[in-house]
């Protein structure tokens, strides 16, 4: 009996020692790194597309290549980390906010409209094993406004291209400084 108890205690201590503790700081750090990597890669590749064919190249990049970059970075971080971009005014079904993400996106909008300090991250505790970290996507670039700006000012060829690809083409209407959506990094134990 003593041997079983001792073996059980050794096994439990071994399991707990090897279980990586998921602290709030660790969650924020991983999410920040993944978000930064994603934003940097998207910006770099968008610039390349712009050099190749101005607005048409950027629209093609957003339709075809941005999803591939997101998927590649998502896979890089493994099965316990998931990264995506979401918006309340999405074009792609992949960018549609889930039910538990909508309120956070609305909070970003409310903070922005209130001229309050916009946090770099909002951490949502989904359950005891899962966190979602939201980083706002702000309309800063003129290039972004060429496809996501006021609908009447968007390039007609790009607009047609988006309409041909996306049934739910609601990605318009954003002004400089507005929050267009968020990068969401989900981290599980």
C-alpha positions in Angstrom: 0.0 0.0 0.0 2.8 2.4 0.9 4.6 1.6 -2.4 1.4 2.5 -4.4 1.0 5.7 -2.4 4.7 6.7 -2.9 4.5 5.9 -6.6 1.3 7.9 -7.0 2.9 10.9 -5.3 6.0 10.7 -7.5 3.8 10.4 -10.6 1.7 13.4 -9.6 4.7 15.5 -8.8 6.2 14.6 -12.2 3.0 15.5 -14.0 2.7 18.9 -12.2 6.3 19.7 -12.7 6.0 19.2 -16.5 2.7 21.0 -16.9 3.5 24.4 -18.2 1.7 27.0 -16.1 -0.3 29.4 -18.3 -0.1 32.8 -16.5 -1.8 36.0 -17.7 1.6 37.5 -18.4 2.6 34.5 -20.5 -0.7 34.7 -22.4 -0.2 38.4 -23.1 3.4 37.9 -24.2 2.6 35.1 -26.7 -0.4 37.0 -28.1 1.7 40.2 -28.5 4.5 38.3 -30.3 2.0 36.5 -32.6 0.1 39.7 -33.4 3.2 41.7 -34.0 4.6 39.0 -36.4 1.3 38.8 -38.3 1.0 42.6 -38.6 4.6 42.9 -39.7 4.3 40.2 -42.4 1.0 41.5 -43.7 2.4 45.0 -44.0 5.6 43.9 -45.7 3.7 41.7 -48.3 1.1 44.4 -48.9 3.9 46.8 -49.8 5.2 44.3 -52.3 1.8 43.9 -53.9 1.4 47.6 -54.1 4.7 47.9 -56.0 3.6 45.3 -58.4 0.3 46.7 -59.4 -0.9 49.6 -57.1 -4.5 49.2 -56.0 -5.3 46.0 -58.0 -2.3 44.3 -56.5 -3.3 45.3 -53.0 -6.9 44.1 -53.5 -5.6 40.8 -54.9 -3.2 40.5 -52.0 -6.1 41.0 -49.5 -8.3 38.5 -51.3 -5.7 35.8 -52.0 -2.6 36.1 -50.0 -3.5 37.6 -46.6 -5.4 34.4 -45.7 -2.4 32.3 -46.5 -0.1 34.4 -44.3 -2.6 34.2 -41.4 -2.8 30.4 -41.8 1.0 30.0 -42.0 1.5 32.0 -38.8 -1.4 30.2 -37.1 0.2 26.9 -37.8 3.7 28.1 -36.7 2.4 28.7 -33.1 1.0 25.1 -32.8 -2.3 23.6 -31.7 -2.6 25.5 -28.4 -2.4 28.9 -30.1 -4.8 30.2 -32.8 -4.6 33.5 -34.6 -7.2 35.2 -36.8 -8.6 38.6 -37.7 -12.2 39.5 -37.1 -14.5 42.5 -37.8 -18.1 43.5 -37.3 -18.0 44.7 -40.9 -16.4 41.7 -42.4 -16.1 40.6 -46.0 -14.9 37.0 -45.6 -16.8 34.5 -43.5 -13.4 33.6 -41.9 -13.4 37.2 -40.5 -16.8 37.0 -39.0 -16.8 37.6 -35.2 -18.0 34.7 -33.1 -20.8 35.4 -30.5 -18.3 35.8 -27.6 -16.1 38.2 -29.7 -18.7 40.7 -30.7 -18.9 42.5 -27.4 -15.1 43.0 -27.3 -15.2 44.5 -30.8 -18.0 46.8 -29.7 -15.9 47.8 -26.7 -13.0 48.8 -29.0 -15.5 51.0 -31.0 -16.9 52.5 -27.9 -13.5 53.3 -26.5 -12.5 54.9 -29.8 -15.7 57.0 -30.0 -15.2 58.1 -26.4 -11.7 59.5 -27.1 -10.5 57.3 -24.3 -7.1 55.5 -24.2 -7.3 52.5 -26.6 -5.6 49.5 -24.9 -3.1 47.5 -27.0 -4.8 44.3 -25.8 -8.0 43.1 -24.1 -7.8 39.7 -22.5 -11.0 37.6 -22.3 -11.1 34.5 -20.1 -13.2 32.1 -22.0 -12.9 29.3 -19.4 -10.3 28.0 -17.0 -8.2 26.6 -19.8 -8.7 29.2 -22.6 -7.9 32.9 -23.1 -8.6 35.2 -26.0 -6.4 38.2 -26.5 -7.7 41.0 -28.7 -5.5 43.6 -30.4 -7.4 46.4 -32.2 -6.8 47.0 -36.0 -6.8 50.7 -36.5 -7.2 52.5 -39.9 -3.8 54.2 -40.1 -2.7 53.8 -43.6 -3.9 55.5 -46.8 -3.5 52.1 -48.5 -6.0 50.5 -46.2 -8.6 53.2 -46.9 -8.3 52.4 -50.6 -10.2 49.2 -50.0 -11.8 49.8 -46.5 -12.5 53.5 -46.6 -15.7 55.3 -47.5 -17.5 53.2 -50.1 -17.9 56.0 -52.6 -14.2 56.7 -52.5 -13.0 53.1 -53.0 -11.5 52.2 -56.3 -14.2 50.8 -58.6 -12.1 47.9 -59.9 -11.2 46.9 -56.4 -14.8 47.2 -55.3 -15.9 44.9 -58.2 -13.2 42.4 -57.4 -14.3 42.2 -53.7 -18.0 41.9 -54.7 -17.1 39.1 -57.1 -15.3 37.1 -54.3 -17.3 38.0 -51.2 -21.1 37.6 -50.8 -21.0 39.7 -47.6 -19.0 42.7 -48.8 -19.3 45.0 -45.8 -15.6 46.0 -45.4 -16.2 49.7 -46.2 -16.9 52.9 -44.3 -13.8 53.3 -42.1 -12.1 56.6 -41.6 -8.6 57.3 -40.4 -8.1 56.4 -36.7 -11.1 54.2 -36.5 -11.0 50.6 -35.3 -11.7 48.3 -38.2 -11.6 45.0 -36.3 -9.1 43.0 -34.2 -6.5 40.4 -34.3 -7.7 37.6 -32.0 -5.2 35.2 -30.5 -6.8 32.2 -28.7 -4.5 30.4 -26.2 -5.4 27.1 -24.5 -3.6 25.1 -21.8 
